[in-house]
Amino acid sequence: MSEHEQIHNYLKYLSKYLSRLDKSSADEVIREIESHILDSIELQEQNGEKPDAQAILDGFGEPRELANHYVEHMLKGTPPPTGFKAIQSVKKGVTKGLYYSMGLFGFGISLLLIIIGLGKLFMPDLIGVWSAAQGNSVIIIFSEDIYPDSKELLGYWLIPIAIALGVGIARLTKGVLAALKSSLQ
Amino acid sequence: MTKQENSNEKWDVQLRKGTLELVILAALKERRLYGLELLKLLHSFETMKITEGTLYPLMDRLKRDELVCALWHQEGESRPRKYYKLAQKGEQKLALLTNRWRQSVEEIEYIIQNPGPQPIEPKGD
C-alpha cells in the first residue's frame, strides 16, 4: 500500500468513527490531522529521512480510539430530548427509584390515553370528553351516568387525539429514561 | 527499555495526567502555535513526549472549554494550518494553575527536605 493510500484509508476510517460529531466539526478534525501528517512527511524529507507515514499514523493511534477521544464528551450521557436541558442536573443524583417511577408514570399516562382512544371506538356512548353544565369544568369520563346538561366535546376526534397524545408521551418518556439511564450505570 | 527507564516513563505518564493542561496553556502564553509546532516543542523536553493522539483531542477539549481559540491561517506558500492561542479564560486558568503548581512544588520540596525522625512542622503554622 502506498503512503498516500495509507493516509487516505486512515482518514476515511477516522471520518467514519467521527460521525457522531456534526459534519463541520468532523471535517475540521480531519483537515487538521491531514495537515499534520503532510507537514510531518515534508519535515522528514527535509531532514533527509525516508518518509514513514505508518510511524506518524501510529502516533495518532487507531482511528476508532482517536475518534473516541474526540466524541467521549458526547458519550458521557445520552443527550436529553430538546427542551429538557434541566434533566442534565437532575440526572446527577438519579436513583433507581426515580428511574422506575418516572417510567411507570410516563408509560402509565400514555397507556391510559391509548385505552381512552381505543375505548371510544368500541363504546362511544360511555367514553368521551364532556363540558359540564355552565362550562366550568371539562370531564373525561368512563361512565353510564353522564352529567346532566353537559355537552360532549371532540366526539370521535377523541380517538386520534388521545392515541397520538399517548404515543407522544410514551416516546417522550423513553427519551427521558434514556437520558437518566446513563447515570444509573 | 531498561527497568529504570520504564519506571521513569511510568512516573512521567502519571505526572503528565495532572499537569498537561498547565503545560499546554503555558506553552501558548503570548505565542500562537499550530499542532505540529506545539508537539515538537513538547518533545524537546524529556518528560513531555506525548503522542499526536493525546495532543489533538486535548486541544479540541481546551477549545470547547473556551480556554484556547483556534484559527486557520496560511503563511506564504505553505498549506493552511490551525493555530492555537490562549483565550481570556485560558489566561486566567493559566494564572490559577501556575499558582497551585508552585505551591505544590514548594510543599513537596519542603517535605523532601525535612526527613525524620523529628516530626515535620507544616510551613506557616
Boltz contact constraints between the chains, C-beta under 6 A:
constraints:
  - contact:
      token1: [A, 32]
      token2: [B, 82]
      max_distance: 6.0
  - contact:
      token1: [A, 35]
      token2: [B, 79]
      max_distance: 6.0
  - contact:
      token1: [A, 35]
      token2: [B, 81]
      max_distance: 6.0
  - contact:
      token1: [A, 36]
      token2: [B, 35]
      max_distance: 6.0
  - contact:
      token1: [A, 36]
      token2: [B, 36]
      max_distance: 6.0
  - contact:
      token1: [A, 39]
      token2: [B, 36]
      max_distance: 6.0
  - contact:
      token1: [A, 59]
      token2: [B, 51]
      max_distance: 6.0
  - contact:
      token1: [A, 59]
      token2: [B, 52]
      max_distance: 6.0
  - contact:
      token1: [A, 60]
      token2: [B, 52]
      max_distance: 6.0
  - contact:
      token1: [A, 60]
      token2: [B, 53]
      max_distance: 6.0
  - contact:
      token1: [A, 61]
      token2: [B, 53]
      max_distance: 6.0
  - contact:
      token1: [A, 66]
      token2: [B, 53]
      max_distance: 6.0
  - contact:
      token1: [A, 69]
      token2: [B, 57]
      max_distance: 6.0
  - contact:
      token1: [A, 70]
      token2: [B, 57]
      max_distance: 6.0
  - contact:
      token1: [A, 70]
      token2: [B, 60]
      max_distance: 6.0
